[in-house]
């Protein structure tokens, strides 16, 4: 669910969203050469790439997950509770 939230919030691929969700959950830095992932990770990003990805970079297109998640009436409220819980857990670790 954390990865799904990262997909929705940042427009990331499922792979990148999973890395970001894991870093957030573990309160860890995220080492990446991907500018978009680094931007989504904010201060937790340790960016090692160039400002422009090389032409031979490997990338994947964002996957379409359909509209079933957005159609769920409780989705927004659930994500708010999930984010609040993450913030509370991070605050208690400090």
C-alpha positions in Angstrom: 0.0 0.0 0.0 2.9 2.4 0.6 4.1 1.7 -2.9 0.7 2.4 -4.3 0.6 5.6 -2.4 4.0 6.6 -3.9 2.7 5.8 -7.4 -0.3 8.1 -6.9 1.6 10.9 -5.2 4.7 11.0 -7.5 3.7 9.3 -10.7 6.4 6.7 -10.3 6.7 3.2 -11.8 5.8 0.4 -9.5 9.5 -0.5 -9.1 10.6 3.0 -8.2 7.6 3.4 -5.9 8.5 0.2 -4.1 12.0 1.4 -3.5 10.7 4.8 -2.2 8.1 3.1 0.1 10.8 0.8 1.5 13.1 3.8 2.2 10.3 5.7 3.9 9.3 2.7 6.0 12.8 2.0 7.1 13.6 5.7 7.6 16.6 5.2 5.3 18.4 7.2 2.6 17.7 6.2 -1.0 20.7 6.0 -3.3 19.6 6.5 -6.9 20.8 7.7 -10.3 17.2 8.4 -11.4 16.3 12.1 -11.2 12.6 11.5 -11.0 13.0 9.1 -8.1 15.4 11.4 -6.4 12.9 14.3 -6.7 10.2 12.1 -5.2 12.4 11.0 -2.3 13.3 14.6 -1.4 15.8 15.0 1.4 16.2 11.2 1.8 17.6 10.9 -1.8 21.3 10.4 -2.3 21.5 11.3 -6.0 24.5 9.9 -7.9 23.4 10.6 -11.5 23.9 13.4 -13.9 21.3 16.1 -14.3 20.3 14.4 -17.6 20.0 10.6 -17.8 22.4 9.1 -20.4 20.8 8.1 -23.7 21.5 4.4 -22.9 19.8 4.5 -19.6 17.4 1.7 -18.8 13.9 2.8 -18.1 10.4 1.5 -17.9 7.1 3.2 -18.8 4.6 3.8 -16.0 2.1 0.9 -15.9 -1.6 1.5 -16.1 -3.3 0.3 -13.0 -6.8 1.1 -14.2 -9.3 3.1 -12.3 -10.4 0.6 -9.7 -8.3 2.2 -6.9 -9.6 5.7 -7.7 -13.2 4.4 -7.9 -13.0 3.1 -4.3 -15.0 5.7 -2.2 -12.7 5.2 0.8 -9.4 5.5 -1.1 -8.6 9.1 -0.2 -9.5 8.7 3.5 -7.5 5.5 3.7 -4.4 7.1 2.2 -4.7 10.1 4.6 -4.8 7.6 7.6 -1.8 5.7 6.1 0.2 8.9 5.7 -0.7 10.0 9.2 0.4 6.7 10.6 3.8 6.9 8.8 4.4 10.4 10.0 3.5 9.4 13.6 5.9 6.4 13.4 8.7 8.6 12.0 8.1 11.2 14.8 8.2 8.5 17.5 11.6 7.3 16.2 13.1 10.8 16.5 
